[in-house]
Amino acid sequence: MKLPTALATAFATALVFSASASQAMTVLTFDGNVCSQFSDGSGALTSCSSGSRINQSYGDVAGVDVSWRESPASSASAAFWPDSYSGMSNVAYGDRPLITLAGAVTLHSFDIGAWPNLNRDSQVTVVDLATSTTVLSTGPITIFGSAPTNFALNLYSPAGFTINFGPDGFNVAIDNIAFTAGVVPEPGTWALLAAGLAVVGGVARRRHTA
C-alpha cells in the first residue's frame, strides 16, 4: 500500500537526518603508530618517539584530509612529544604549527598545553577555508601549565579549517582535536528527526492494531 504523502515525507526526512547524524566524531589523540621516518611526514605510519614527525596521513577520514606543518612556511611536519604539556600525553608541537582539515567538516574542539608545566605566552587562530574568515583569534594569551586550555568551537565549513598557534610553538602543543566529517545536525534538526520518526512509529502502531 502506498504511504500518504505526509507520512512518506516524514519518513524520508527521518532517514536523511538519521544518516547525517550517524557520522562518528573523530578525536586525534596522537596515540599509537602515527609518526613517519621522514621529516615531511610522508611514507608509512610508524611508532613515535620524542621529536618524531607526525605522519601526513594521520587523521585522514573519508571526506577530510588532515595535514600537519611545523610552521606555515616549513615543509617539515609537526613533531610528536609523549608528555609534560599541561599534563597531557601524546601531543603535536612545532615552531608555529599549522594544522589543516580540508573538506566538509565540523570542528568541535581542541586542547592547547604548555611545556614544561609552566605558563607560556602564545596565541591561537582558526580560519574557515570556505570564506578565508578568521573564526577564532585569541590575540596574545597565556597557556597555563597546570591544565590544558580547551577551545570549543562546534563550527561547520564546507571547505575546512586551519588551526595555527604560537609563536612560542615549541613550548605549546595541541591534543584532542575533535571533528566530524560533514554536517552535524543542529538541535532543531534533531527535533525534526524525532518528530518524523514519531509520525512513522505512530502510523505503524495504528496499522498493527487495526
N, C-alpha and C positions, 0 to 999 in steps of 0.2 A: 504494500500500500504506500502511496506517495505521502511524504510528510507535508503538513501545512507549511506555507511559505515562511511564516514567523518562526516556526519550530526549526525548519531547515536552516534559516539564517542564524538562529541562536546556536544551533549545533555546529555549524561551520565556524562561527566566531569562536566558540569554545575550543575547537580543535586547533585553530590557528594560534590563539593565545597560549594554549597549553603547550604547543610545540615550542613557542618562543620562550616560555617560562622554564622549559626543561633544560635549557642550556646551563652547563655547570660552570661555576666560578673557578678560575684558575688562581692559585696563590703561589708566587715564586718565592721560595724559601732558601734556595741555593743548597739544598740537601742532596747528597748522592753524587753521582758522576756527572757534573755539569760544566766541567772545565775543558780546556784544549791545550795541546802541547805547543801550539803556535801562538805568537803574541797577538795576532789579529783575530783570534778566536775561531779560526777555520779548522777543518778536519773533524776527526771523530771525537765523540764525548769521552772524557777521561776523568779519573779521580782528581780531586782537588787537594792542594796544599797551600800554605800561606804564600800569597803573591801569584798564584796561578791565574791564568786568564779565563774569563767566562766564555764558554763556547757560544758562538753566534746562533746556534740552533736552539739553545736553551730558552724555554718559554714559548716557543712557537706552537700555535694550535691552529686548527682549521679556520682560516679567515683572518688570522692575526700573525704578523711577522714581527718578532721582538729582536731588536739589535742593541748592542752594548758598545759604548765608546768610552775610553779613558777620559777624553775631553772632546769638545766639538771639533777641534782641528786635528785630532790624532786618528791614525789608522789602527792603533792598538785597542784591544778590547779592555773593558773594565776588569778589575782584578778581584780575586776572592780572598777573604780572610775568615778564619774559623771562629773568632771570639773577640771579646773585650769592648765592642762598640755598644755602649749603654746597656751592657748585659745581654746583648743579642748574640746568637750563634749563627755562623754562616751568613756572611753579608757580601755585598759588592761595593767596591770603592774605586777611586781614581783621582786624577788631578782636578778635574771638574766634570764629573761623569755626565754623559748624555745617553739616556735610555729612550728608545723609540718603540712604540707599539703601533705598528702600521696596519690599518684595516678598520673595519667597523667594530667598535669596541666600547664597552662601558668601563671606565676606570673608577674603581671603587675607593681604594686607599693604598697607602704605603707608609712604612716607618723609616725615620732617619735617626741615626745614633751617632754619638761622639766617641772618639778614641783619645786616650785610653781611660775611659770613665771620668773624663774631665769635661768642663763646659767649653764648647768651641763656637766661634763665630762663623756663620755661613748664611746662605740664602737658598731658597728653593723656587724654581719656576716651572710651570706646566703650561704647554702650548697646545691648543687644538689645531691639528694639521688641516682640518677641513676649511677653516677660516683664517688661519695664522693668528688667532686671537689668544692672548695670554689669559688663561683662566685661573691661574694662581701665581702670584708674585709676592713673596713674603717680604722682600727687602731684607736688609741685614737683621738677622735674628740669632739668638743663642740656642744651640743644640745642647741639651743637658746630658751629662754623662750618667746621671742617676737612673734614667729610664728613657726609652725611645720616645721621640716626638712623632705622633701619629697625624697623618694628613688624610682626612676623609673627604672625598670629592663626589663620588657617585654621579659622574658626568658621562654622557654619551657623545661620541663623534663618529660620523660615517667614514672618516679617514684615519683616525687615530690620534695619539698624543705623543709629545716628547716630555720627558722629565729630566731636568738639569739641576744640579746642586753643587755648591761650592761658594767661593773659590778655595776655601780651605778643605778641598776634597779628600786629600789623603787622611785627614783627621775626622772626616764624617763618612758615613756609609749608609746604604739602603738595604732594606729587607722587607719581606712580606708584601710584595707588590700584588695586589688583588685586582683582577679584572675579569670581565665576561665578554666573550666574543659575541658581537651582535647587540641587539637592543634588549634591554631588560624592562619588562612591563612596569609602568607606573602604578601607584596604588589604585587609581581609577580603573586601570585595565584589569587588575586583579578582581575588582568588584564586578566588572563586566563579565569576566570569565566565570566567576561564581554564579552570577545571575543566569548566564547561558546554560551552565551545567545544571542549575536548579530546574530550569524550564524543561530541559531534556529528561531529567530524572523524574519530574512530576508527571509528564505525559507517559513515560514508560510505566510508572506505577499505576496510573489510571487504566491503561490498556491491559495491564496484568490482572487487575481486579475486575475488569469488565466481563 
